[in-house]
Amino acid sequence: MEIKISPDKEKKGFFTVSPVGTIDSDTYLEFQKNVGPLLVPATRGILLDLKRVDYISSAGLGVLFSMKKFLFDNGGELLFCNLKPQIKRLFDIVKALPSATIFESYEEADRYFYKMMNEEIERGGGKESL
């Protein structure tokens, strides 16, 4: 499984993860291993760009739920963009995620991250970056 992980140079603690292929029983452990280092309290947000993902199995959903829970428990967010129709349907069926965390495009999600970052700065908060 190919996975591109890009830290946002302007927004510390924010990452874009772009997997390719499927996140299923054959690939979920590799996916989990690749995203695991991002799951630290300093991470404010992870954007999963799923434009090149064709299928997610229950094993893959389990990894996504674990990521979401960790980030939520530590004041961060897991966002999604560029979902193919079958992936969007899957999320709708399992009622996995609030629609507020799913964006049509990378640009839309990036604007949301920027807003999150500015709100954090205004509150005087912020965690050390990775």
N, C-alpha and C positions, 0 to 999 in steps of 0.2 A: 504494500500500500504506500503510495506516495503522499506525503503530507508536507505542506509548506507552512512554517510558523514564522510570522513576521511581527517583531515588536514595533509598536508605533513610536517613532522617534520624537514626536511632539507630545505625545500623551503617555507619560510614564505609567507603567503598570497595566497597559492595554495591549492586547495581542490580537492578531488575526490568524486563524488557523484555517487552512484550505486543504482538506483531504480530497483525494481522487479515488474514484471507484466505489466500493461498497464498504460499509461498516457492519460486518456480520460476524458469525461465529468463527470464521477463518481469520478475520483481521482485527477484531475488537481489542485483543491484547496488545497488538502493535500500536493501534491508535491510542490506547490507554497509556502505554509506555511513552509515547511521544508527547502527549499533552500533560502527563504527570508532573514534569518539572515546572509547569506554569501554575499548578495548584498550590500556591503559597499565599499567606495573608496579604502580601504586598500587591498581588494581582487585583486590579480594580475591575477589569472586564476582559472577556474573551469573546470575540466575534467569530462564529463558525460560518465561513462562506461555503455553502453546500452546492454551488453551481455545478460541480463536477462529481457529485455523489448521486448514484443511481438507486441505491437501496440501503436501508438501515434495518437490521434485524432486532429482535428483542435484546440480544446481547449488546448490540450497539446502543440501543436506547438506554440500557442499564448504565453504560459509561456516561452518556449524556446527562442522565438523572444525577449521577454521582458528582459530575462536574458542577451542575446547577446547584446542588445542595451545598457543596463546599464553598462555592463563590457566594451564595446567598448568606450562609452562616458567617462569612467573613466580610460582609458589606460590599461584595462585588456583584457583577451580573454576567450571565451567559446570554449572548444574543445570537440570532441566526439571520442569514440573508441568502437570497438567491436560491430558494427552495424549489426543486422541480415539483410538478403537480403531485406525483406519487408520494413524495416525502411530506409535502404539506398535508395531504390526505391522511397519512399515517399519524402525524402530530394531531390533526383534528380528531381522529378516531380514538386515540388513547388520551386525548385531552391533556397532553403532556406539558404544554407550555402556554402561558398567557400570551395572547396575540400581541401584547405590547413588546414582546421580546423578539418578534419575527418581523423582518423588514424585507421589502421587495428588492432592494439593491444595496450594494456595498456603501454607496454614497449616503443613503438614508441612514444606515446604521452608524456610519462614521459621524454624521451630524449629532446623533444621539449620544455617542461616546464623548464628543466634544462638549456637549451640554452637561453630561455627568461630570467631566473633569472640571469645568468651570464652577459648577455647584460645589464640588469638593473644595476648590480653592477659596470660594467665597465663605464657606463654613470655617475656613482655617484648618481644615483637616488634611488628611493625606497620609499615606503610608509610604514607607521607604520603597523605592522602586527596585526591581530585580537588577 
